[in-house]
Amino acid sequence: MRGTGPRRYLRAGVRRGGIELRQLLRSKKELSGHLLNIVVAVVLAVTIGDSVPGTELPMSHLMVAGFSAYLLFQLGVLNIPQMFVTEREEGALLRLRATPGGIPAYLVAKALLILGMAVGTLVLLLTACAVLADGPLPATPAQWLTLIWVAGLGLLAVVPLGAAIGAVLPNPREALALIMLPSMTLLVISGTMFPVTRLPQIVQRIAEFFPLKWMAQGLRSALLPDSALAAEASGAWQLPTVALVLTAWAVAGFLLAVPLLRRTTRRESGSRLAGRQRKAAMNGAGAQVG
């Protein structure tokens, strides 16, 4: 019995997600982009020699924990919008609209793809830093559990947000340009690369509204000893607040993403797709002439 409704869509999404993961592993260009981020983090971990103020903890350990959070954040807020907009411009969204259960299966596939990328990113980053730079790893079962739930809840907080962003962006080139500056700003103000206590109070308060700050704080609690609390503005890991804020972002993201995705798929048509492709071709030709 093949099943109907949600079970059929789930199976179709799992199959599609497996295919996309295999395609990613075979694509040297895409893999190199993800691996480059890990290489940058390892190089920083090897070269940074200072200690966290007030402790004997290497600053590189704090950076590795924060950069781990940023890479998860990047998967949702940068990768998902680019995937969505690119596939829309290639006509994949239009084909899905004509396929029964295509959109639910598509979302399941993307969730699996991002989950696979997230697990691979964390495993490679933490293993490479531990081997090459004596980087941090969870020291207790409780810290391993914290690593798992913070990473999982963090993805739930940012993937729907990325889907909502992708639903309203015009084209792949503008998608990257519009998202990159806010993402880099959050990287700086969220305490991912240096102690958040070095930032002005007003900047710390602004960062608290966004999920990256709490993802980084949660991962620090999973990867660093309690002596690292000297670098936390509150002097505590605040894990209940981490869970609350990330859950709020996850719920808000889903509530925002679902109607935006539905609107985008309803508006998609062959004539709209052809018009965008003609415009892209004209812009490309104009760029070459210039």
C-alpha positions, 0 to 999 in steps of 0.5 A: 500500500503506497499511502495517500496524503501526507505520508505520500508527500513525506515519502516523495520529499524524503526521496527528493531530499536524498537525491539533492544531498547526493547531487550536493556531494557530487558538485565540487563547486557547491561543496567547495563553497561550504568547505571554504567556510570551514577552512576559514574557521580552522585557520582562525582557530589556529592563528588566534592566540589570545585568551578570553578576558578574565579566564585562561580559555583560548579566544579561539574556542569562543570563536569556534563556538560562535562561528558554528552558530553563524554557519547554521544561521547562514544555511537558513538565511543565505542558502535557503533564499538563494536555492528558492529564488534560483529554482523559481527562476529555472521553472522548478516552482512552476512544475511543482505547482502542477504536481499534486503534493509537489510543494509539501514534498519540496519543503520536506526535501529542503528540510532534509537537505539543510539538516544534512548540510548542518550535520556535515558542517558541524561534524567537519568544523568541530572535528577539524578544529579539535584535531588541528587546533585543540578546539572545543568539544562537549565535555559531558552528556548534558553538553552533547544534548545541549549541542543537539537541541540548540542546533536543531532549534536554531535551524527551525528558527532560521530556515522558515525565515530564509524561506520567507525571504526567498519568497519575496526576493526578485532574483538570485543576484539581488538575493545575495546582495540584499541578504549579505550585508544584514548577515555580516552585521549580525555576525559582528554584533552577536558576539560570535567572533569575540566576547559580546561584553566588548560591544556597547550596551545598545548594540547588545540589546539590538542583537538580543532581538535576533536568533543568531545571538542566542544560537551562539550563546547556546552553542557556547554553553555546549562547547565551553566550560563554565569559566567562559561565563566571564565573557557573557553579559549576563554572567549566565548561559540563560538556556531557558531564554535561548529556547524561548527566543529560538522557539518564538522565531521558529513559530513566527517564521512558519507563520510568515513563510507559509502564506508568502510561499503560497502567494508566490506559487499561486502567482507563478505562471508560464508567462511570468517565468518567460518574462523574467527569463527574457529580462535576465537574458537582456541584462546579461547581454547588456552587462557583456556589452558594457 
